[in-house]
Amino acid sequence: AFSMEHNKVKIVPLGVFCDATKLSKVHLKDNLISSLPHDFGLWVHIIELDLASNQLTKLPDDVKNLTRLEILILSNNMIKVLPKGVGSLSRLAHLDMEGNRLESLPAELGYLTSLTKLSVQSNRLTVLPRGLGHLINLKHFSAGENNLTQLPEEIGTLLLSLCVYVIFMFIIFFCTCLPLSVSVCLFSVCLSVCVCVCLFVCLS
C-alpha cells in the first residue's frame, strides 16, 4: 500500500503508479490535488484508491480502464460529473462520492452489480437513475442532503434484495443455534415471508 494522507501534495507525477505494478492500494486523502495525471488510465493494477478531501473537479473517463478497482473513494472534492466509464468497473464494491457537486448520476451506474456500498450524500442531485434497481448486492445507500423530490420506481427491486438478504442472514444465524426440527420450521416461515414480500413488490 502507498499512503501520503494529510499532506500538501498538489501534483501526482506521470509514471509513479503505472510503473509500480505490485502496488494495489493508493491513499492520497486530504491533499491539494486538483487533477489526475494523463496516465491515470494505466493504473490498472490498483484495487483500492482513496482521493478523498482533495480539490478534484473531474474524474477522467479513463477510469474505465481500472477494472480491478474494488474501492473508490472520492468524497469531499468538487466533482460535477461522474463519467459513464465508471460503469465498466465490474468489481467495484464501494463507491463514495459524498460531498461533491454532482447534479446527476450516469445511467451506467446500474452496471455496477458488485456494488455493496454507495454514498452520494451532500451533492446537488435532483433525480436518481432508474438503474439503481439493478444493484442487487447493494447493502448501504446514502443520498441525504441533496435536492431529491422522488424515488425511482425501480428502487423497489433494491429494497426487495435488501429485505431478502436480511431475512436469510436471520435464518443462518438462528438455524445454527437451534435444533434441526425448529430450524426447518423457522426456515419455512421465513421463506413464506420472502414470497409475500416478492408478491407485494411485484403487485404494488
LUMRO-760751 format. One line per field, with one value per residue (C-alpha): x negated, y negated, z negated; chain; residue number from 0. Coordinates in steps of 0.2 Angstrom, whole numbers. Each point is the difference from the previous one (the first is absolute). Layout:
BEGIN
x <- X  ...
y <- Y  ...
z <- Z  ...
unit <- A  ...
pos <- NUM  ...
This chain:
BEGIN
x <- 0  -5  6  -4  16  1  -13  -1  -3  6  -6  -1  -15  2  -6  0  14  1  -17  2  9  0  9  18  5  -2  5  -2  14  0  -13  1  2  11  -3  -6  -14  2  -5  14  7  -15  2  8  -7  8  13  3  -1  3  0  12  -2  -10  5  5  13  1  -3  -8  10  -16  6  9  -17  -2  10  -8  6  11  -1  1  1  2  10  -2  -6  8  5  15  1  -2  -7  10  -16  3  13  -15  -6  8  -9  3  8  -1  2  0  5  6  -3  -3  11  8  17  3  -6  -3  11  -15  -1  13  -13  -10  9  -15  4  4  -2  4  -1  6  5  -2  0  12  10  18  3  -7  -3  13  -15  -2  13  -13  -13  6  -14  1  1  -3  6  -1  7  5  -3  4  15  9  19  4  -6  -1  13  -15  -6  13  -12  -14  11  6  -18  -5  15  -4  -18  5  12  -12  -13  13  3  -19  -3  14  0  -18  6  16  5  3  19  1  -12  11  15  -8  -7  18  7  -14  2  18  -4  -12  14  12  -12  -4  19  3  -14  5  19  -3
y <- 0  -18  -13  -19  -6  -17  -9  -14  10  -10  11  19  2  10  18  1  13  8  6  7  15  9  -15  4  -14  -19  -12  -18  -7  -18  -8  -14  10  -9  12  18  3  5  18  2  13  11  3  16  10  -11  8  -13  -19  -14  -18  -7  -18  -7  -13  11  -7  15  18  5  12  11  6  13  9  3  16  7  -14  6  -16  -17  -15  -17  -9  -19  -5  -12  13  -5  15  18  7  14  10  4  13  11  3  17  4  -16  3  -17  -17  -15  -17  -9  -19  -4  -10  13  -5  17  18  9  14  12  0  14  11  1  16  3  -16  3  -18  -16  -18  -15  -10  -19  -4  -9  15  -3  17  18  11  15  11  0  14  11  -1  16  2  -18  0  -18  -15  -18  -14  -13  -19  -1  -8  16  0  18  18  10  14  12  -3  13  13  -6  0  17  7  -8  7  18  -2  -5  14  13  -7  2  18  5  -8  9  16  4  -3  10  19  6  2  -18  -6  8  -8  -17  1  4  -15  -12  7  -4  -18  -1  5  -12  -14  5  0  -17  -8  7  -4  -18
z <- 0  3  -12  0  -9  -8  9  13  16  15  15  3  12  16  -2  -19  -1  17  -2  -18  6  -17  -8  -3  -13  2  -14  4  -11  -6  12  13  16  13  15  4  11  19  -4  -13  12  -2  -19  5  -15  -13  -11  -13  4  -13  7  -13  -6  15  13  15  11  12  1  17  11  0  -17  11  2  -19  1  -16  -11  -14  -11  7  -12  7  -14  -4  17  13  13  10  12  -3  17  9  0  -19  6  6  -17  -2  -17  -8  -17  -9  8  -10  8  -15  -1  18  13  9  8  8  1  16  5  1  -19  2  7  -16  -7  -12  -9  -19  -6  9  -7  10  -16  0  19  11  7  5  7  -2  15  3  1  -19  0  8  -14  -8  -12  -7  -19  -4  10  -6  9  -13  1  19  10  2  1  5  1  16  0  4  -18  -5  7  -11  -15  3  2  -16  -9  6  -5  -18  -1  5  -11  -14  5  1  -17  -9  9  -6  -18  0  1  18  -2  -6  14  14  -7  -1  17  7  -9  7  17  0  -6  15  12  -7  2  18  4  -9  10  16  -2  -7
unit <- A  A  A  A  A  A  A  A  A  A  A  A  A  A  A  A  A  A  A  A  A  A  A  A  A  A  A  A  A  A  A  A  A  A  A  A  A  A  A  A  A  A  A  A  A  A  A  A  A  A  A  A  A  A  A  A  A  A  A  A  A  A  A  A  A  A  A  A  A  A  A  A  A  A  A  A  A  A  A  A  A  A  A  A  A  A  A  A  A  A  A  A  A  A  A  A  A  A  A  A  A  A  A  A  A  A  A  A  A  A  A  A  A  A  A  A  A  A  A  A  A  A  A  A  A  A  A  A  A  A  A  A  A  A  A  A  A  A  A  A  A  A  A  A  A  A  A  A  A  A  A  A  A  A  A  A  A  A  A  A  A  A  A  A  A  A  A  A  A  A  A  A  A  A  A  A  A  A  A  A  A  A  A  A  A  A  A  A  A  A  A  A  A  A  A  A  A  A  A  A  A  A  A  A
pos <- 0  1  2  3  4  5  6  7  8  9  10  11  12  13  14  15  16  17  18  19  20  21  22  23  24  25  26  27  28  29  30  31  32  33  34  35  36  37  38  39  40  41  42  43  44  45  46  47  48  49  50  51  52  53  54  55  56  57  58  59  60  61  62  63  64  65  66  67  68  69  70  71  72  73  74  75  76  77  78  79  80  81  82  83  84  85  86  87  88  89  90  91  92  93  94  95  96  97  98  99  100  101  102  103  104  105  106  107  108  109  110  111  112  113  114  115  116  117  118  119  120  121  122  123  124  125  126  127  128  129  130  131  132  133  134  135  136  137  138  139  140  141  142  143  144  145  146  147  148  149  150  151  152  153  154  155  156  157  158  159  160  161  162  163  164  165  166  167  168  169  170  171  172  173  174  175  176  177  178  179  180  181  182  183  184  185  186  187  188  189  190  191  192  193  194  195  196  197  198  199  200  201  202  203
